[in-house]
Amino acid sequence: MPERVLDQADPEAPRLVFDWDPDGGREAILLRAASGLSGTVEIAVCPHGAGPPACWCRPPLPGLLLAFARAHDIEPARSIVVGAGAAHRALATTLGAAYVTVP
């Protein structure tokens, strides 16, 4: 379970809740997800429309996570990506991070 993996992580480590939200309607869901996490939690959203990625922020591209890692001096390869599909798995693989699937 992702909760167990995060429980084993450093409770003071910053966390990022991110998503692709081209229609702008997922903020409440992200805030709810973030409310269950301890420590510093940030939310990042890729607002770009559907179709081929025109940015570096939409998974599986690593822009949101790399910006977060840089801001917090985090080594991406020591991170855990908790995700829901192939794009998140590819993102974790690209960064050399661990990956856990949300059930």
Backbone as CSV, one residue per row, in Angstrom:
resi,resn,N_x,N_y,N_z,CA_x,CA_y,CA_z,C_x,C_y,C_z
1,MET,0.834,-1.184,0.000,0.000,0.000,0.000,0.885,1.256,0.000
2,PRO,0.497,2.285,-0.739,1.287,3.503,-0.765,1.453,4.135,0.613
3,GLU,0.408,4.036,1.456,0.489,4.647,2.783,1.645,4.053,3.579
4,ARG,1.848,2.747,3.483,2.940,2.095,4.214,4.293,2.575,3.712
5,VAL,4.427,2.734,2.406,5.682,3.220,1.844,5.956,4.623,2.360
6,LEU,4.944,5.483,2.338,5.134,6.851,2.809,5.365,6.898,4.308
7,ASP,4.766,5.977,5.059,5.006,5.922,6.499,6.466,5.609,6.802
8,GLN,7.118,4.857,5.942,8.519,4.497,6.138,9.461,5.605,5.684
9,ALA,8.954,6.546,4.918,9.764,7.657,4.431,9.989,8.662,5.556
10,ASP,10.964,9.499,5.378,11.269,10.556,6.340,10.034,11.450,6.508
11,PRO,9.471,11.537,7.713,8.252,12.336,7.902,8.473,13.831,7.663
12,GLU,9.710,14.271,7.706,10.009,15.678,7.470,10.310,15.981,6.000
13,ALA,10.409,14.931,5.190,10.700,15.140,3.767,9.526,15.846,3.099
14,PRO,9.812,16.806,2.248,8.716,17.478,1.541,8.029,16.522,0.571
15,ARG,6.738,16.728,0.376,5.948,15.895,-0.515,5.286,16.765,-1.575
16,LEU,5.109,16.161,-2.733,4.467,16.850,-3.849,3.270,16.031,-4.307
17,VAL,2.116,16.669,-4.382,0.930,16.069,-4.974,0.773,16.776,-6.314
18,PHE,0.812,15.998,-7.402,0.765,16.620,-8.725,-0.247,15.909,-9.609
19,ASP,-0.681,16.636,-10.639,-1.644,16.048,-11.571,-1.663,16.867,-12.846
20,TRP,-2.253,16.283,-13.849,-2.538,16.970,-15.096,-3.990,17.400,-15.022
21,ASP,-4.258,18.680,-15.184,-5.596,19.217,-14.971,-5.945,20.235,-16.060
22,PRO,-6.143,19.766,-17.307,-6.386,20.711,-18.396,-7.703,21.471,-18.283
23,ASP,-8.659,20.935,-17.535,-9.960,21.601,-17.405,-10.097,22.415,-16.122
24,GLY,-9.095,22.351,-15.254,-9.109,23.149,-14.037,-10.079,22.700,-12.972
25,GLY,-10.507,21.440,-12.960,-11.496,21.003,-11.994,-11.006,20.051,-10.919
26,ARG,-9.704,19.810,-10.837,-9.207,18.793,-9.913,-8.569,19.358,-8.643
27,GLU,-8.574,20.658,-8.458,-7.899,21.251,-7.308,-8.424,20.712,-5.980
28,ALA,-9.732,20.557,-5.830,-10.307,20.060,-4.578,-9.835,18.639,-4.292
29,ILE,-9.729,17.817,-5.332,-9.250,16.443,-5.160,-7.792,16.450,-4.707
30,LEU,-6.989,17.302,-5.303,-5.577,17.381,-4.926,-5.413,17.881,-3.498
31,LEU,-6.209,18.864,-3.114,-6.142,19.377,-1.746,-6.541,18.299,-0.740
32,ARG,-7.544,17.505,-1.073,-7.966,16.413,-0.200,-6.855,15.371,-0.071
33,ALA,-6.206,15.036,-1.173,-5.098,14.072,-1.142,-3.945,14.621,-0.303
34,ALA,-3.653,15.894,-0.456,-2.549,16.501,0.282,-2.837,16.583,1.767
35,SER,-4.094,16.702,2.151,-4.437,16.862,3.562,-4.103,15.620,4.388
36,GLY,-3.968,14.474,3.750,-3.647,13.246,4.474,-2.164,12.995,4.642
37,LEU,-1.333,13.916,4.181,0.114,13.729,4.254,0.725,14.591,5.342
38,SER,1.808,14.103,5.921,2.501,14.880,6.951,3.609,15.711,6.326
39,GLY,4.138,16.626,7.108,5.255,17.442,6.655,4.831,18.490,5.649
40,THR,5.827,19.024,4.957,5.586,20.030,3.939,4.988,19.367,2.713
41,VAL,3.839,19.867,2.277,3.158,19.307,1.110,2.881,20.446,0.134
42,GLU,3.276,20.245,-1.106,2.987,21.212,-2.152,2.123,20.556,-3.215
43,ILE,1.368,21.385,-3.922,0.534,20.922,-5.029,1.049,21.584,-6.297
44,ALA,1.169,20.777,-7.362,1.589,21.299,-8.659,0.667,20.713,-9.721
45,VAL,0.297,21.546,-10.677,-0.646,21.126,-11.709,-0.125,21.536,-13.080
46,CYS,-0.236,20.627,-14.031,-0.004,20.954,-15.435,-1.366,21.317,-16.020
47,PRO,-1.557,22.560,-16.458,-2.860,22.981,-16.973,-2.999,22.858,-18.492
48,HIS,-1.965,22.356,-19.165,-1.975,22.322,-20.622,-3.003,21.346,-21.170
49,GLY,-3.539,21.656,-22.341,-4.601,20.869,-22.952,-4.180,19.490,-23.424
50,ALA,-5.168,18.729,-23.876,-4.947,17.372,-24.374,-4.160,17.403,-25.678
51,GLY,-3.756,16.227,-26.091,-2.961,16.092,-27.305,-1.513,15.856,-26.947
52,PRO,-0.654,15.878,-27.940,0.766,15.667,-27.646,1.256,16.718,-26.647
53,PRO,2.063,16.314,-25.669,2.551,17.274,-24.682,3.264,18.457,-25.347
54,ALA,2.884,19.640,-24.936,3.497,20.872,-25.433,4.303,21.520,-24.314
55,CYS,4.617,20.734,-23.292,5.290,21.247,-22.118,6.147,20.126,-21.527
56,TRP,6.835,20.437,-20.450,7.632,19.416,-19.751,6.999,19.027,-18.426
57,CYS,5.792,19.501,-18.163,5.221,19.256,-16.837,4.254,18.078,-16.779
58,ARG,3.648,17.695,-17.880,2.658,16.618,-17.853,3.334,15.250,-17.868
59,PRO,2.979,14.383,-16.900,3.558,13.039,-16.912,3.270,12.343,-18.252
60,PRO,4.248,11.600,-18.763,5.430,11.106,-18.076,6.619,12.048,-18.109
61,LEU,6.459,13.259,-18.608,7.578,14.204,-18.618,7.816,14.722,-17.202
62,PRO,9.063,14.964,-16.825,9.400,15.182,-15.413,9.389,16.614,-14.912
63,GLY,8.844,17.563,-15.660,8.977,18.971,-15.287,8.499,19.340,-13.898
64,LEU,7.294,18.905,-13.509,6.770,19.272,-12.185,7.650,18.716,-11.070
65,LEU,8.043,17.469,-11.219,8.872,16.846,-10.176,10.271,17.431,-10.143
66,LEU,10.839,17.739,-11.296,12.184,18.315,-11.307,12.193,19.715,-10.697
67,ALA,11.172,20.514,-10.976,11.097,21.846,-10.366,10.979,21.734,-8.845
68,PHE,10.160,20.805,-8.372,9.997,20.566,-6.939,11.316,20.085,-6.323
69,ALA,11.969,19.140,-6.976,13.238,18.607,-6.465,14.292,19.699,-6.377
70,ARG,14.354,20.535,-7.382,15.342,21.624,-7.371,15.052,22.611,-6.245
71,ALA,13.793,22.967,-6.061,13.411,23.936,-5.031,13.711,23.427,-3.621
72,HIS,13.696,22.097,-3.442,13.894,21.518,-2.109,15.209,20.765,-1.967
73,ASP,16.073,20.893,-2.972,17.372,20.220,-2.955,17.216,18.715,-2.710
74,ILE,16.355,18.101,-3.516,16.049,16.670,-3.406,16.687,15.939,-4.584
75,GLU,17.257,14.786,-4.305,17.776,13.919,-5.355,16.613,13.079,-5.878
76,PRO,16.179,13.286,-7.136,15.026,12.545,-7.651,15.156,11.026,-7.537
77,ALA,16.352,10.510,-7.685,16.543,9.056,-7.622,16.313,8.500,-6.216
78,ARG,16.251,9.353,-5.220,15.972,8.903,-3.849,14.510,9.132,-3.475
79,SER,13.695,9.439,-4.469,12.284,9.759,-4.246,11.391,8.545,-4.500
80,ILE,10.149,8.684,-4.064,9.116,7.677,-4.306,7.987,8.357,-5.075
81,VAL,7.644,7.800,-6.212,6.504,8.284,-6.986,5.349,7.328,-6.725
82,VAL,4.259,7.870,-6.206,3.045,7.077,-5.989,2.098,7.477,-7.108
83,GLY,1.766,6.520,-7.955,0.991,6.869,-9.132,-0.101,5.890,-9.471
84,ALA,-0.758,6.182,-10.591,-1.945,5.411,-10.964,-1.884,4.848,-12.372
85,GLY,-0.729,4.817,-12.981,-0.720,4.267,-14.334,0.633,4.304,-14.999
86,ALA,0.602,3.976,-16.267,1.828,3.844,-17.046,2.627,5.150,-17.120
87,ALA,1.954,6.280,-17.221,2.673,7.554,-17.303,3.459,7.829,-16.028
88,HIS,2.861,7.510,-14.874,3.555,7.729,-13.605,4.723,6.752,-13.447
89,ARG,4.523,5.515,-13.873,5.609,4.528,-13.817,6.766,4.986,-14.713
90,ALA,6.460,5.453,-15.919,7.493,5.935,-16.836,8.217,7.137,-16.242
91,LEU,7.483,8.010,-15.582,8.078,9.174,-14.926,9.072,8.730,-13.862
92,ALA,8.672,7.791,-13.010,9.555,7.285,-11.965,10.799,6.640,-12.570
93,THR,10.602,5.854,-13.609,11.729,5.187,-14.261,12.696,6.208,-14.826
94,THR,12.174,7.246,-15.469,13.004,8.302,-16.038,13.867,8.976,-14.975
95,LEU,13.296,9.174,-13.793,14.011,9.843,-12.703,14.861,8.889,-11.884
96,GLY,14.703,7.574,-12.099,15.410,6.590,-11.274,14.796,6.460,-9.896
97,ALA,13.550,6.893,-9.751,12.855,6.873,-8.460,12.122,5.557,-8.277
98,ALA,11.798,5.252,-7.025,10.956,4.100,-6.736,9.541,4.421,-7.184
99,TYR,8.769,3.377,-7.497,7.392,3.575,-7.936,6.467,2.654,-7.158
100,VAL,5.347,3.205,-6.696,4.306,2.447,-6.005,2.986,2.770,-6.687
101,THR,2.220,1.738,-7.024,0.924,1.930,-7.676,-0.161,2.135,-6.635
102,VAL,-1.011,3.121,-6.842,-2.177,3.322,-5.995,-3.163,2.208,-6.344
103,PRO,-3.650,1.498,-5.311,-4.590,0.401,-5.596,-5.924,0.903,-6.128
